[in-house]
């Protein structure tokens, strides 16, 4: 992507190293890896957070939603070292990430304005290895995630290397897709979608709750595509990078990689084909109204 001339977002914080003692996931929490993970719950990029933790959890026969409390509540904020917003402390990849974030702010600011609304940006919280969030513990194994409680996106940029090496999805657009997907969850939060889904998940079976979660993640993929289309910054090869990443994080692909037979009822982010389809839909239309993955499901 041609991001060299993009203005960086100022909506960020850098958590201090080793910020804190947290135990595992909080109830309803934030984690990302799982996530492409769970929306309301936190979202986890689905896209990438998903990757490592989900693979491990699937091997162990654990439903990612169970660790998050099924989307029924959020863990209390944990004490942590003071965060900083000093740009001089940022690494090169963090500066790059803020260019992506800044681009999403311009895209969604414009789209919200067109519908007579004002966009409230998310904050990108960088941490290393471990940190805290309004949804509980933040750990690198969880991957990127969005916490609706404090409306922040949490990212350990080491995940990008994991994305490239372990999941075979290299490239700057694949990395930008991860951030844009999490911002997509922020859009859903502002729209009230996450709250509606969380409420619905409390009253249905686990399988039905998973199906709703899939719709949340696919819509975030579509919103990421809308952003990419609007920016006009895509270069040759970016589409292929995005499709590769979307395929790599499909539930069926992850379950196969974990040595398990794909079980659709356990999917929480959608199949590889579905993720590619909805990312492509956003990219081709650039219209968020074309990203309705629910159709009366809530």
Helices and strands as residue ranges (DSSP letters): E 12-14, H 49-59, H 64-67, G 69-71, G 87-89, H 92-114, E 123-126, E 130-133, E 136-139, G 140-142, E 145-147, E 152-155, H 159-165, H 172-191, H 193-201, H 206-231, H 238-248, H 251-257, G 264-266, H 272-285, G 288-291
